């Protein structure tokens, strides 16, 4: 697919006006917009039959933009320039080629403390933001990656910076202090020359995203139900003679079919490839009696992540004593550490007081817990011996969602077991969001 420069020179900086739009554009922005169409009646009925509550999307969108502005106020920012598509999604609930724009800066967003919210959209896609009244203006984006701009990248980057400086001057004035999550180096240079102080927008957005609203939790529960339904299909279809990739493809297909968006990794391994962990799915043919472990790492319905792991015995039968022993240790780790996810527990306590088997006997995962929302999010809890280099403290609050991690791989040899659950911190303690069996 060939994609050209995202903003023709001298294109007017105007918001899309649906009143003046053609019928095709009007419908694309309203009843044919994929976020307005939603997951579909059949899937919504399935969730409601399971006792789930559908999220109020307008309320969720308002909560999120309010969280962004509240965090900006706390940190003393006048506005924020967001380039990361995950942060743009959080602030505006708008999407456009999410994976592609992660490596091509072809859309970006300004959120001002004055109520302004401007999205610079990819070529002639301005209608994609009309579903959210929090977006006050849409403009054509200007890409300055080498793919989009070629040897004129610096010229386009300067024009990008000029327009952002104009916006900051209009909505903030002189001596502005803004947050940026990521930007072209020329942008940082030009903002400094214009007297604009720039702070860490990644930090600001992670802190804004950490407390989930009731509607975000409802959305995550729907995504988790969809994910676990697909996992059951995956387990039922899995049989000796399939390749790892064939098994893995079932998760992809089910995620898309159930209103999911993408999967971040390809972590699936079987038999001898389960120890050490972090192998990506391969052409290896799985055999009866193998353990098969995987990590979903998927962005599901409503753009909410479901990040859980299971390990299964291929072909039925009875696990070997070694398989059963390794699984029992991993299961104990998950169960004991889940109980720690209560309001008031500190990240230091999670680091030092969580239970794990002896490091000299068993390989383990890279962390013990981590936050999750639209994707893997703050905080991440490492191991006690990493505290001096990586550790930081904080306190769990109601509305935070974390995953509890376990990987157990015997150093003496044999297969490993990966388990992971997603848990909501409530005022009454941990609430399990992913109840699919942890059994082999």
C-alpha positions, 0 to 999 in steps of 0.5 A, spaced: 500 500 500 502 506 497 501 512 502 503 519 500 504 525 504 499 526 509 498 534 508 498 537 502 501 544 502 497 550 504 491 546 506 486 550 510 486 549 517 479 548 518 475 543 522 470 538 518 463 541 518 458 535 517 453 540 515 457 542 509 459 535 508 457 530 502 452 525 504 458 520 503 462 523 508 456 525 513 454 517 513 462 515 514 462 520 520 455 518 523 451 511 522 457 508 518 463 510 523 465 503 526 465 506 533 458 508 532 456 501 529 459 498 535 460 490 536 454 488 533 447 486 536 449 479 536 455 480 541 452 485 545 446 480 546 451 474 548 455 479 553 448 481 556 446 474 557 452 473 561 450 478 566 455 483 563 453 491 563 455 494 556 459 501 557 456 507 556 461 510 551 459 517 551 460 517 559 467 513 558 469 518 553 468 524 558 471 521 563 477 520 560 478 527 557 477 529 564 482 525 567 487 527 562 486 535 564 485 533 571 492 530 570 495 536 566 492 541 572 496 536 577 502 537 574 502 544 572 501 543 564 497 548 560 496 542 554 499 536 551 501 534 544 499 526 543 503 522 538 502 515 541 496 512 538 494 509 544 494 516 548 490 519 542 485 513 543 484 515 550 483 522 549 479 522 543 476 515 542 478 515 535 482 510 531 485 510 524 490 504 522 493 504 529 499 499 528 501 503 522 501 510 525 505 507 531 511 507 526 508 513 521 507 519 525 501 521 521 496 523 526 496 527 532 492 530 538 492 537 542 489 537 548 488 544 552 486 546 559 482 551 555 477 546 553 480 545 546 481 538 543 484 538 536 486 532 532 490 532 526 488 526 522 491 522 516 489 524 509 482 526 508 480 522 514 477 528 518 470 524 519 473 519 523 473 524 529 466 526 528 463 521 533 466 524 539 464 531 541 470 532 546 474 533 539 473 541 538 477 541 531 480 536 526 485 538 521 489 535 516 496 532 519 503 533 516 507 527 516 515 528 517 517 521 517 522 519 511 517 514 508 512 520 508 516 526 506 523 523 503 528 528 503 523 533 505 522 531 512 526 536 515 521 541 511 515 538 513 517 537 520 518 545 521 512 546 518 509 541 523 512 545 529 510 552 526 503 549 526 503 546 533 506 553 536 501 557 533 496 552 536 499 553 543 500 561 542 492 561 540 490 557 546 495 558 551 499 564 550 506 566 552 511 562 556 507 555 555 508 549 559 506 543 555 507 535 555 509 531 549 509 524 549 513 523 543 515 528 538 520 529 532 527 532 534 526 538 530 519 539 534 523 539 541 528 544 538 523 549 535 518 549 541 524 550 546 526 556 541 519 559 542 520 559 549 515 553 550 517 548 556 516 541 555 515 536 560 514 528 560 507 527 556 508 519 557 508 520 565 502 524 565 498 520 560 500 513 564 498 517 571 491 519 567 490 512 565 491 508 571 484 509 575 479 506 570 472 508 571 466 503 571 464 504 564 472 502 562 471 496 567 464 494 564 468 495 557 474 490 559 469 485 562 466 485 555 473 484 552 475 479 557 468 475 556 470 475 548 477 473 549 476 467 554 470 465 549 475 465 543 480 461 548 475 455 549 475 455 542 482 455 541 483 449 546 477 445 543 481 445 536 488 444 539 490 437 537 496 433 536 499 434 529 497 442 528 503 447 528 504 452 534 502 457 529 495 454 527 493 454 534 495 461 535 491 463 529 485 461 532 486 466 537 487 472 532 481 470 528 476 469 534 479 476 537 477 480 530 470 476 530 469 478 537 470 486 536 477 486 538 483 490 534 490 486 534 495 482 538 501 485 541 505 479 541 506 472 538 508 468 545 506 461 544 510 455 545 510 448 546 513 442 549 521 443 549 520 450 547 516 452 553 523 453 557 526 458 557 520 462 556 518 468 551 519 463 545 514 466 539 509 461 535 513 457 530 512 451 525 513 446 530 508 440 530 505 439 537 505 432 540 500 429 544 503 429 551 506 436 550 505 442 554 502 448 550 503 455 553 501 462 551 500 469 553 494 473 549 497 480 549 491 482 545 487 489 544 480 486 544 473 489 544 472 497 545 480 497 545 481 494 552 486 489 553 486 482 555 493 480 557 492 473 560 496 466 560 494 459 560 498 452 559 494 446 557 496 439 556 495 437 548 491 431 547 488 430 553 490 424 558 494 425 565 500 430 566 506 427 568 509 428 575 514 433 572 508 437 569 503 436 574 509 439 579 511 445 575 504 447 574 502 446 581 508 451 583 505 456 578 498 456 580 500 457 587 504 463 585 498 466 582 493 464 587 497 467 593 499 473 589 492 475 587 490 476 594 495 482 595 492 486 590 488 490 595 487 498 596 493 501 600 498 495 598 504 499 596 508 497 590 514 495 595 510 490 598 508 487 592 515 487 590 518 484 596 512 480 599 509 476 593 511 469 593 515 465 588 519 459 588 526 459 589 530 463 583 536 458 583 531 452 582 526 455 577 526 460 571 521 466 572 517 471 568 520 478 567 516 481 572 511 479 578 505 484 576 503 490 571 498 494 570 493 493 564 488 498 560 488 499 553 495 496 553 500 494 558 500 500 563 503 503 569 505 500 574 510 494 573 513 490 579 519 487 578 523 483 583 527 484 590 534 484 587 532 489 582 529 494 587 535 498 587 536 499 579 528 499 577 524 499 583 519 505 585 514 505 590 506 507 590 500 505 593 494 501 590 487 504 589 480 502 587 479 502 580 486 500 578 487 493 574 493 489 574 495 482 572 498 477 576 504 473 573 507 467 573 512 463 569 515 457 572 521 453 568 525 448 572 533 449 571 534 442 571 530 441 565 523 439 562 517 444 560 515 450 563 508 453 565 506 460 564 499 463 568 497 470 568 490 473 570 487 480 570 485 483 576 481 489 578 483 492 585 476 494 589 475 497 596 473 490 598 479 487 595 481 483 588 476 482 583 478 477 578 476 479 571 478 473 567 475 466 570 477 461 565 480 455 568 487 455 570 488 447 570 492 444 565 
